[in-house]
Amino acid sequence: MGAPAQHRSQFLVDGPWINAIGRDPLLALLGPYKDFFLRHGINLDTVPNTLGWKYPIHEVILRPAEQMPSALKDSLVEVVRMGNPEGHELLLDFATKRGWDLGARGEKLSDQDMAVVAFLERPDLFDAARITLAIKQTRDFTDFFDKACGDLTPLLTPERMDRLTVRAKAYWKQRMRGDFAMVRTVQHDGWISFVIGHADLLRAHSIIRPEDASRDLMRLRLELSDKVQFHASTGRLSVASRYPKDAEGYRLMFGEVFWDQPNRYLKYTTYTGAPLMREGAKVLQPDPESGIAKVRAKEVVLVDERYPTYKFKVLCPKTPEALDRNLEHAKAEGLTRILSLTLGFKLEGARNEVEVALKTSNKLGLQRDIEGAETIFRFLVQRGFSLPPPRGGES
């Protein structure tokens, strides 16, 4: 094999993405790196406004990424992540909330244009939207609780955030994932959301080099993003990590960094399907003023305590009476404990159903910051599917 293959920037941005950006936004994004492009024969100040004017720029960007200024690489990574329909919609929402007037040009910006313009003109807004997008794409969280229900908001000082980054780097170094960590945070609607970027385990990929069609080996670490959310009114610390073991790592990390108490956030049995087994389908009937039109069981997984390794799914018919018959039959067979429960919530005025998965012990599958999430949480607490934290100690 030849020399180790270099990481190439086509992993960051591809041709169609560049072609979708307007002339002015693209040149503004690349402007701080004029010297870099000049060394490759492109004068950004005199780029002709002709068909195909982007091709030379694209050729430079597609060269090995190690030749590019690191700030340019970072900029491309950021705008590519937000240059899509969902990112565009989020940026418009934040523009309205934070008083950023786009004027007449707002209607003419493509998804990619919007990402670039926000990145350059309103980096604060861009960061908030990017973090929110990362959280919205995540729904499976592990929950921990602070029995003292202390508020993190006043503790979000620059010193504490620096300490969190240092602690995260040390954690990932110990986990054999290098010492890179990037922490970003945004506050919204009673939540504090953290996105922690870090490297995955080192991987090796056999590739075909585009220059000469020869085989080569590329070694790299993919970038991953874990999400941690803190809910001020309940003291809930919710962790969504690529690897389950890291949820425990974040529990200890956040307790240590913000409270100097690694075990500040407690793990205990948070979610249970017991109310459904005890009361039957009537427990899913929402109150008239709850904001919920309908709740239905979509999947019920039971376990026999005598044979805990065996799992059984109960059919969930549409009528409450049929569901009750199936549950009674399961109990008669010795299947008495719900291992996991998936519910479908139809909120008042909503078009689509929201799926909520209660998993073993302290795991809940629910997108936390969607409209109606608080209504769903309130239902789970009122009906006994979400248990209150214990007064003391860890259970």
Backbone hydrogen bonds, N-H to C=O, Kabsch-Sander energy under -0.5 kcal/mol:
donor,donor_aa,acceptor,acceptor_aa,energy
2,G,215,R,-0.7
5,A,217,L,-1.3
9,S,63,R,-1.0
11,F,8,R,-1.9
12,L,9,S,-1.9
13,V,9,S,-2.1
18,I,14,D,-1.9
19,N,15,G,-2.7
20,A,16,P,-1.2
21,I,18,I,-1.5
26,L,22,G,-2.0
27,L,23,R,-2.5
28,A,24,D,-2.1
29,L,25,P,-2.1
30,L,26,L,-2.2
31,G,27,L,-1.4
33,Y,30,L,-2.3
34,K,31,G,-1.4
37,F,33,Y,-1.9
38,L,34,K,-2.6
39,R,35,D,-2.0
40,H,36,F,-0.5
40,H,37,F,-0.7
41,G,38,L,-1.9
42,I,37,F,-2.6
43,N,41,G,-0.5
44,L,42,I,-0.8
46,T,43,N,-1.5
47,V,44,L,-0.6
50,T,48,P,-1.7
53,W,50,T,-1.8
55,Y,52,G,-1.3
58,H,54,K,-2.8
59,E,55,Y,-2.3
60,V,56,P,-1.7
61,I,57,I,-2.2
62,L,58,H,-1.8
63,R,60,V,-1.4
65,A,7,H,-1.8
66,E,7,H,-0.5
67,Q,64,P,-1.8
68,M,65,A,-1.6
72,L,69,P,-0.5
73,K,69,P,-2.0
74,D,70,S,-2.5
75,S,71,A,-2.1
76,L,72,L,-2.4
77,V,73,K,-2.3
78,E,74,D,-2.2
79,V,75,S,-2.4
80,V,76,L,-2.1
81,R,77,V,-1.6
82,M,78,E,-1.1
83,G,79,V,-1.5
84,N,82,M,-2.0
88,H,84,N,-2.8
89,E,85,P,-2.3
90,L,86,E,-2.0
91,L,87,G,-2.4
92,L,88,H,-2.1
93,D,89,E,-2.1
94,F,90,L,-2.5
95,A,91,L,-2.2
96,T,92,L,-2.0
97,K,93,D,-2.3
98,R,94,F,-2.4
99,G,96,T,-0.9
100,W,95,A,-2.7
101,D,99,G,-0.8
102,L,100,W,-0.7
105,R,102,L,-0.7
106,G,103,G,-1.3
107,E,104,A,-1.0
108,K,105,R,-1.7
109,L,105,R,-0.5
109,L,106,G,-0.8
114,M,110,S,-2.7
115,A,111,D,-1.7
116,V,112,Q,-2.1
117,V,113,D,-3.0
118,A,114,M,-2.4
119,F,115,A,-2.2
120,L,116,V,-2.1
121,E,117,V,-2.8
122,R,118,A,-2.0
126,F,122,R,-2.6
127,D,123,P,-2.5
128,A,124,D,-1.9
129,A,125,L,-2.4
130,R,126,F,-2.5
131,I,127,D,-2.4
132,T,128,A,-2.1
133,L,129,A,-2.5
134,A,130,R,-2.0
135,I,131,I,-2.1
136,K,132,T,-2.6
137,Q,133,L,-1.4
138,T,135,I,-2.0
141,F,139,R,-0.8
141,F,364,L,-2.3
142,T,239,V,-2.8
143,D,362,N,-3.2
144,F,237,L,-2.4
145,F,266,L,-2.0
146,D,235,G,-1.4
147,K,145,F,-0.7
147,K,264,R,-0.5
149,C,146,D,-1.5
155,L,152,L,-2.0
156,L,153,T,-1.5
157,T,155,L,-2.2
161,M,157,T,-2.5
162,D,158,P,-2.4
163,R,159,E,-2.1
164,L,160,R,-2.3
165,T,161,M,-2.1
166,V,162,D,-2.5
167,R,163,R,-2.6
168,A,164,L,-2.5
169,K,165,T,-2.4
170,A,166,V,-2.1
171,Y,167,R,-2.1
172,W,168,A,-2.5
173,K,169,K,-2.2
174,Q,170,A,-2.1
175,R,171,Y,-1.4
176,M,173,K,-1.5
177,R,172,W,-2.7
182,M,197,G,-2.0
184,R,195,V,-2.0
186,V,193,S,-2.0
188,H,191,W,-2.6
191,W,188,H,-2.3
192,I,230,F,-2.3
193,S,186,V,-3.0
194,F,228,V,-3.3
195,V,184,R,-2.6
196,I,194,F,-0.5
196,I,226,D,-2.7
197,G,182,M,-3.2
197,G,195,V,-0.7
198,H,224,L,-2.4
199,A,180,F,-0.6
200,D,222,L,-2.4
203,R,220,L,-3.1
205,H,218,M,-3.1
207,I,216,D,-2.7
209,R,207,I,-0.5
209,R,214,S,-3.3
213,A,209,R,-1.9
216,D,207,I,-2.2
218,M,205,H,-3.1
219,R,217,L,-0.5
220,L,203,R,-2.4
224,L,198,H,-3.5
226,D,196,I,-2.5
227,K,240,A,-2.7
228,V,194,F,-2.4
229,Q,238,S,-3.0
230,F,192,I,-2.7
231,H,236,R,-2.5
232,A,190,G,-1.9
232,A,230,F,-0.7
234,T,231,H,-0.7
235,G,231,H,-2.1
236,R,231,H,-0.9
237,L,144,F,-3.3
238,S,229,Q,-3.3
238,S,236,R,-0.6
239,V,142,T,-2.7
240,A,227,K,-3.2
241,S,239,V,-0.5
246,D,243,Y,-1.8
247,A,244,P,-1.6
248,E,244,P,-0.6
248,E,245,K,-0.7
249,G,245,K,-1.1
250,Y,246,D,-2.4
251,R,247,A,-2.0
252,L,248,E,-2.1
253,M,249,G,-2.3
254,F,250,Y,-2.8
255,G,251,R,-1.6
256,E,252,L,-2.3
257,V,253,M,-2.8
258,F,254,F,-2.0
259,W,255,G,-1.5
260,D,256,E,-1.0
261,Q,255,G,-2.4
264,R,261,Q,-2.1
266,L,145,F,-3.7
266,L,264,R,-0.5
268,Y,266,L,-0.5
270,T,268,Y,-0.9
270,T,361,S,-1.4
271,Y,361,S,-2.6
272,T,385,F,-2.2
276,L,273,G,-1.1
277,M,273,G,-1.2
278,R,274,A,-2.6
279,E,275,P,-2.9
280,G,275,P,-0.5
280,G,276,L,-1.5
282,K,279,E,-0.6
283,V,280,G,-1.7
284,L,281,A,-1.8
285,Q,282,K,-1.5
290,S,287,D,-1.6
293,A,346,K,-2.5
294,K,346,K,-1.6
296,R,344,G,-2.1
298,K,342,T,-3.2
299,E,342,T,-1.6
300,V,314,V,-0.7
301,V,340,S,-2.6
302,L,300,V,-0.6
302,L,312,F,-3.7
303,V,337,R,-2.3
304,D,307,Y,-0.5
304,D,310,Y,-0.7
305,E,303,V,-0.6
305,E,334,G,-0.5
307,Y,304,D,-1.4
310,Y,307,Y,-2.2
312,F,302,L,-2.6
314,V,300,V,-2.7
323,L,319,T,-1.8
324,D,320,P,-2.5
325,R,321,E,-2.0
326,N,322,A,-2.0
327,L,323,L,-2.3
328,E,324,D,-2.5
329,H,325,R,-2.2
330,A,326,N,-2.1
331,K,327,L,-2.4
332,A,328,E,-2.0
333,E,329,H,-1.0
333,E,330,A,-0.6
334,G,331,K,-1.7
335,L,330,A,-2.5
336,T,303,V,-0.6
336,T,334,G,-1.2
337,R,303,V,-1.4
339,L,301,V,-3.1
339,L,337,R,-0.6
340,S,301,V,-1.4
341,L,358,L,-2.6
342,T,299,E,-2.9
343,L,341,L,-0.5
343,L,356,V,-3.2
344,G,296,R,-3.0
345,F,343,L,-0.5
345,F,354,V,-3.1
346,K,294,K,-2.9
346,K,344,G,-0.5
347,L,345,F,-0.7
348,E,291,G,-2.6
350,A,347,L,-2.1
354,V,345,F,-3.1
355,E,353,E,-0.5
356,V,343,L,-2.9
357,A,365,G,-1.9
358,L,341,L,-3.4
358,L,356,V,-0.6
359,K,357,A,-0.7
359,K,363,K,-2.8
362,N,360,T,-1.1
363,K,360,T,-0.7
364,L,141,F,-2.4
365,G,357,A,-3.5
366,L,139,R,-2.8
366,L,364,L,-1.0
368,R,366,L,-0.6
370,I,367,Q,-1.0
373,A,370,I,-1.9
376,I,372,G,-2.1
377,F,373,A,-2.7
378,R,374,E,-2.5
379,F,375,T,-1.9
380,L,376,I,-2.4
381,V,377,F,-2.1
382,Q,378,R,-2.7
383,R,379,F,-2.3
384,G,381,V,-1.1
385,F,380,L,-1.7
386,S,380,L,-1.9
387,L,270,T,-3.3
387,L,385,F,-0.5
395,S,267,K,-0.6
